[in-house]
Each structure stands twice: as C-alpha cells, then as structure tokens.
Amino acid sequence: MRLSKYFIPTIKENPSEAHIISHTLMLRSGMIRQSSAGIYVWLPTGLIVMNKIANIVREEQNRAGAIEILMPTIQPAELWQKSGRYDAYGKEMLRITDRSNREMLYGPTNEEMITDLFKNTVKSYKQLPLNLYHIQWKFRDEVRPRFGIMRGREFLMKDNYSFDLDFEGAKESYNKMYVAYLRTFARLGLTAIPVRADAGAIGGDLSHEFQILAETGESTLYYDKDIENFDLADLKADIDDATVAKLRSYYAMEEEKHDADNCSVAPENLKRAKGIEVGHIFYFGKKYSESMGAKITGPDGNEVDVEMGSYGIGVSRLVGALIEANHDENGIVWPEEVAPYKVGIINLRFKDENCSAACDSLYSKLLDHGVEVLYDDRDAGAGTKFADMDLIGLPWQIIIGPKGLDKGAYELKNRRTGERTEHSVKEILEKLG
C-alpha cells in the first residue's frame, strides 16, 4: 500500500481525551476515531489488526473442535425473560422496542439465543458434544466508558458455547477451551495468566479469566512464575486431564483475594504483576438448559437437561491490550503476527529519481513475494516519515536514500530492537519474503 494513496490520519500531539497509552497511540497512529461515548470507527490499520487477531482466535477455536456460526446482534427479549436475566442484567443492557411494539435488545452476550437454537435443533445425545462459536459485535451500556476500546460500549467478541450430556463431558469441553485460550494468547505473543474468577452475571460455579501481563494493567496479580515457562508447543486440541490439571495447579490470584500468609507458592517463585483481562471462560451446568427447556434424549431413552459452558475473548479489546504490552516512547511495536503490515519502506528523497525508482522496484518485488508492505512515498521530510513509521509500529523498516544506493545497500531497521543493518535486495527478500 502506498501511503500517499492510503488513509492513516496520524496526529503529532497526544489527544487530551486519552488517559492510557493504547488509547493515545490508537488515536495518534490513525487506527480509530470516536463516534460517540465508548463507540469507535475502526480505520484501515486498526481494522486490519483486529481482523488478524480474529483470525488467530478463529483458527484456535477450529483446532479445538468448535464450529463457527453467526448470531444476530438484536435479540428478542422473551428469550431473556425465560432465563430470568432480562430484569436482572441491569441498565448495561440496551433495550429496544420495534415498530410492532415487540421488546428487543442489543445483545451483550448470547447464552439465551444459543440455548434456544440448541433446543430447537438438537434432540439426541448422539449429536453431542457440540461447541458453537461466533465472532460478533456486542453492546453493554457502561456507566463510564473510558480507556478507548479497552472499556467501550460497543466491542467485538468471540463467544462460544458447549453442550454436553454430563459433567464429565462438560469438564472435557471446558478443558479444551482452557488450553485453546492459552494457545491463542501465546500466538499473539502475550503471556496469559489464568486466574480463578467469579462467575458474575453469567452464573455457574467454575470460571477462569485470562489476564495478560502489561505494566499499565488494571488488575494486580500474584502468580507462580513457572506458568510463564510452560511449553504450549506440545499441547493438542485433544488433551488429557493430567495436562490440564498441571496447568490449573499453578497458583494465580488477584490482589484482593491473595492471602500472603497462606499462599502455597514459595516466596522465590511468587511474582507480582499488572494484568489486563482479555478472556473469560465459564462452566455453568444446567443453569440455562433447565430454565429454557433445552432437553435431549439420553442413552436410556429419558430426557435430560444438557450441561453447558460459555467462553469469551474480547477481540477488539485485545488490540488495545497488545499495544499496552508492546510500545515504547516513539509509538507502537507490533508483533509480526498481528501487525497491519510487516514492513514499511521509507523513501528519504522522494524527488530523487534513483531513490524513487529503487523504492518502487523493491516495493513491487516484496509484493510479488507475498510481503505486506506500507510504502511511504509521500513528498514529506525524512523526520516526518521516521516519526510516523515508528508511531505506526511495523516490525521492519527499509530506509532508502542516495548514500546507501551509491554502495548498493538498503538499510533494514528492526522496530523492536532498533538494530539497523545493511543488505542487498536479494538479502532483504530472503529475510522478509
């Protein structure tokens, strides 16, 4: 993509309305713009990053055996009235009346809708286990939306729901998602700490939230440092209880629940860090199947209520969380897996024919090799180009100017380390292609 033809409205100064680094950098780098309180327009680079995160989430859900569907954003209120949550959920739910005077709502979550779908389509234990997911926009009318997309009212979420005949099956489904979440966050280059959590409005008696480590996190965690070193490479979608038991044996607790006098972790192994919640999983048994009549015929011919669980990942929230964990004083430092582009080309002398010809040629070659490239071909000063490229945060920068071209060298900069090395075109293509 040529920057002269693209849409990245960068800002030099820190916006006054931004109070955390991810919000500041998303606005300054031209990823988002606010539409109204807690609701944002996603601009091109922001959308690319969010879609890449969604694809990684999708791949790990598929790997774990979940099946993708797509449910609507607007739900009939009667489903929530059946479960008993319509009045209990509170003002965070946006309630709507349509032109026929039917009560509707903008879904904050989908337990009721998925349970109703299951009730009307699945009849026998032979169709189980079943795990259905979607990646869809949600709305929760926060009292004080803040911190940009980290605590917004409208957000993109992956939520999925498991259905099993009995508790043992439900536990296996829960464990698969537990490991799928760890794999997902590891692929994003994040250290995720699974913390035993309260079920809250969802209900149920088994729940973990996944906190990623970031200095600017909202929560303070105490955890066994060995969990950071657990090798996820060998974890498969079909895992045994012993593996999950090992993972779940690691101590991890939020500060308000941490009992220093009775902690099971040796002091030298106990770490304290800030965390940002990016995922939450729940087992809640028959809470919704009983209230909504979601029964199946069991092996003995009798009807039974199915066992259920639900699992959420904040896809749009992860964009902000990644920035909180990956930035420096100059801007964002994207991991390659989710960067909007892998490499940026900086033409130091736009009006120099040799420079522009070399940049154009390398740009075409990189595209031919399947490399995602953002080419700064603007008629602007070198300082502006360097500042914008650091702000946007692409993993690699190729800097092309007359001095380098005189000796056939192209300067390659690693955005994370700042290391600069000189290469030929062939070497650059081999390294980045």
N, C-alpha and C positions, 0 to 999 in steps of 0.2 A: 504494500500500500504506500502510495506517495503522500507524504504529509501535506504537500501543497494542495492536494485534492481531497483531503480527509477532514473529519470533524472531531477535533480534540481541543475544546476551548479551555486551555490552561490559564491559570491565574498565578501571578507572581507573589502576591501577599496572602497571608493566612486569613481566611474568612472569619469575621467576628462571631458568626453563629456556631462555629465548630469548636468543640471543647475537648475532643480526643483526637489522637493522631490519625486514625483511619478516616474519620470524617473530614479532617483538614486535607489529607492527601487525596482523597477521592474527589473532593471539590476542586482542589488545585490542579490535579492531573487530568481533569475533564472526564471523569468516569460517570458522574451523576449530577443532577440538578434537582433541587427540591420543587415539588409541585404544590404541596400543602403540608401541614404539620405531619411529620412521620411518613410521608409518601413521596417517592422519588421517581424521576425519569432516569432510566438507565441509558447512558450514551454509549457509543460504539465499543470503546475499550472495556468499559465496565460490563457490558453485555457479553463480550467475548469471554472474559474471565469467569463470569457467573455460569455461562454455558459449559465451559471446560470443567468447572467444579461439578456441575450437574452430571456431566458425562462420566466422571470418575465415580461419583455416587451410584449412578445407574449401573455401571459395569460391575461394581462390587455387590450390588443388590442381585443382579442377574446371576453372578457367580455363586451366591448363597442360596439360589433357588427361588427367589421372589419373582413374581410375574407382574409386568407393568400394565397398568390401565390408566385412565384419566377420568377423574370425577369432576363434576362442575363446581364452580365457586359458590353458587347460590343454592341453598338447601331449603326444603320445606320445614317449617317449624314443628310440624306434627311429629317428625322423627325424634326430635329432641324432647318433645313433651312425653313421648313414650318412654324414653330412657330416664326422665326425671331431671335432666340437666338444663332444660330451657330457662327456667327461672333461677336455677342455682348458679348458672355460669356468671351472671353479673353484667355490668354495663360494658365490659370489654367486647361483648357480642353486638355486632351491628344488626339490628332488627329492621326488617323491611316489610311493607305491605304492598302487594302488587295491585294491578288495576282491577282485578276481580276480588279484591279485599282478602286475599289469602295471605296469611302470615308466613314470611320467608326470613332468611338470614344469610349473611355473608359468612361462609364457613371459617371458624377459627381452627377447626380440626375435623376429622371425618369418621370417628368411631360409629356414630349413628348411621351415616349413609352406607358405610361398608357393611355394617351388620344387616341392614335392610336388604342390600344387594345379595349377601350370602343367604339370608333367609329365603329369598325368592328364587334362588338358582341352585343351591346345593342341598341335597336331600339325604345322602348316604355317607357313612364313614369311609366307604371305598374311595370317595373323592378327596379325602384328606391324607396328609396335611396340605393346607393351602395357605399361601402367603402372597398377598396382593399389595402393590405399591403404586404410588403416583408421585409426580413432581408438579406441584400446583401452587398457585398464589393463595395466601391466607390473609385474613384481616382480623386484627384484635385492636380494639379502640383503647389504646394505652392512655392512662390519665396524663402522663407526662412523656410523650415521645421525645427521645433525646439520643445523642451519640450517633446521629446519622442513621445508616441502615442497621446498626447494631441493636437499636431499640426503637424500630419503626412500627408503624401501624399496619402497613402492607408489606408482606415478605414472601419470598419463595421458599417452599419447604418440601422436602421429601418425607412423606409419611407412609408407612406400610403397616399391615395388619395380618396377624397369623391366626389360623383356625386349626384346632387340633381336637382329637377325640377325648384325650385325657391329660392329666397333669404331666405325665412323663413326656408325652409328645409336645406339649406346650413348653416344657423346660428345654427340650432339644431345639425348638424353634427360637426361643429366647437366646440360647447359647450361640446359635448360628449368627444371629444379628449382633450379639456382643462382639464376636470376632470380626464380622464384616465391618463393623464400625471402626475397630482398631486398624484394620487393613486400609479402610478408606482414608482415615486421617494420616496414616503413615505414607500413603501415596501422595498426599498433599504436602508432605514434608513437615508435618506437625507432630509434636509429641502430645498424645492424648492420654489423660489420666481418667479412668473410670471410677466414679465416686458414687457410693451408695446414697440414694436420694429419696426424698419424699415423693409420693405419687401425685399429690395435689389434686386438682380438679378432675384429672383423668380417672383416678381411683385405682384400687389394687394394692398388693402387698409386696411386690418385688419391683425394684426400679433402680436404674443407674443413669446418671448423667455423665457426659463426656466433656471434660474440661481440657482445653488446650493451653499450654503454658505461654504466657506473654507478660512482660513486665507491667503492662498497663491493664491487666485483667481486673475484673470487678470482684472476684472471689479470692480468698486466701486459702490455699490447700496445704495440708500436711500429708505426705505420702512416702512409701517405701521407694527409695531410689532405684531398686532393682527392676521396677516395672519399666523404666526407661530403656533398659538393656534387653528386654525380652525380644527374642528374634521372631518377627512376624513372617519371615520368608517361607517357613515350612508349614504355616497354618493353612489348612484346606477348608473348603466350604463345608465338607462333612467332617466334623471334629468329634473327638471323644470327650466324655465327661471329665477325664483326668486332666486334659489340656485346659479346659475352661476352669476347672477347679483350681489349677495352678495360677491362672491369670487372675481369678477372682479372689485368691487368697492374699494378694498384695494389699497392704493397708493404704487407704486413701480416704481422707475425710476433710470436709470443710471446717474452717477455723472454729466456728461456733459449736461444732459437735466434737471437736478434738479434745480428748482428755489426756493431758500430758502425763498425769500421774499413773494412768493405767494403759498407756499406749503399748502395743505389742511389738513395735519396731525398735530395734536397738538405736540409741541416740546417734551413732555414727552413720546409720542408714536412713535416718529420717530427714526428709527435705521439706523446706517451706518455700512456696512459690505462689505467684499470682496466676489465676486461671480465668478463661472465658468459656462459658457453656456454649457448645455448638451442636450437641446431640443429646437425646434422652430416650431411653427405652423402658417399657412397662410390661409387666405381666399382670393382668387383672382378672384372669379366670373367667367366670360366668357373669360378671357384672352387667354386660350389655346383652349377652345372648338370652339371659333369663328375662330381663325387663322387656326385650323386644321380640321374644318368641322365636329365636333362631335355634331350632332343634334339628337334629339329624337322626336317622335310624342307625343304631349301633349294631355290633356283631350279633347280639342276642335278639334282634328284632324290635327292641324297645327304643323309644325316643329319648334322646339325651340332649342337654344343652351343651354347646361347644365351648371349649376353652380358648380364650383369646389373649392376644398381646398386641401392643402398638409400639411403633418405633419412629422417631422423628429426627431429621437432620435439618438444621437451618442453612439452606443452600446460599441464600443471599447474605445471611449473617456471616457465613464463612469467608466471604470476600473481605469484609471488614476485619475479621479475626486474623486472616492471613497477613493483612497489612500491619496489624498491631504486632505481629510476631516477626515481620520482615520489612524493616525500614531503617534508614539512617538519617542523618541531618540533611541530606540532599533530596530525599524522596523515598519512593517505594523500591524494594528489592525483591522482585517476583521470583519464586521457584519456577524452574523451566516448565513444570507440568501444567501450570495454570496461567503463565504469562500471556498477555494479549498478543504479543509477537515474540519470537525467540531472539531476534537480533534487530538492532537499529543501525542504519547506515547514516553517517554524518558527512555531508559534503561541505568541507571547510571553505571552498571557493566556488560558489555557485556560478559566478561569471567567468570562471576559468574553463575553457573548452576541454582541456585534457582531464581536469578533475571531474567535470560533469560526465564526460564520455566514460571514464573509468568507473564512476559510481553507477551509471546506467547499465554498463556491461555486467558489473558484479551483481547488481540488483536482479537482472534477468537470469543470471546463472544460479543464484540462490533460489529463486522461484522455481526454476527448472528442476532443482534438487529437492523440492518439496519443503523448503525452509520458509517459515513465516517471517516476513521482513517488513519493517516500517522504515521507509527511506525518507530522511529529512532533506528534501530538495528545495526548501524554501529559500527565498532571497532574504536571508537574515544573517546577523552576525554570529560568529563562532560561539561566543559566550552564551547567547540565547539558545543555540542548538544544544550545547553541552548541558545547560541547566534543564531544559525541557526533557532531554533524553534521560538524565538522571532522575528527574521527577517522575516520569512515566515508569521507569524501573525495569526496562527489558534486561534479560540476563546478560546479553552480549551487545557490545557496540563496536562497529567498524568505522574507524576515523580515517578519512581520505583527504589528503592535502598535497600541494605541489612538492613539498620537500620529500615526502615519503615516495611519491610517484617517481621522482628523479632517480631513486635507487630501487624501484620496483617493489616497494614494501607497503603493506597495508597494516595499519595499527589495529590490534584487536584488544578491547578492554573487557575484563570480567567485572560486571557491575557489583557483584557481592564482595569480591576481594580488592577491587581497584587495580589489579595487576594488568599491565599493558605489555603486549608482546608484538613483534613484527612478523608478518607472514606473507607468503606469496598467495595469489588467488587460489592455486591448487591446494595449498595447505589449509586455507580458510574453508574451502568446500569440503575437504576431508574431515575437518574438525566439526563443522556445523551441519553438514549435509546428512 
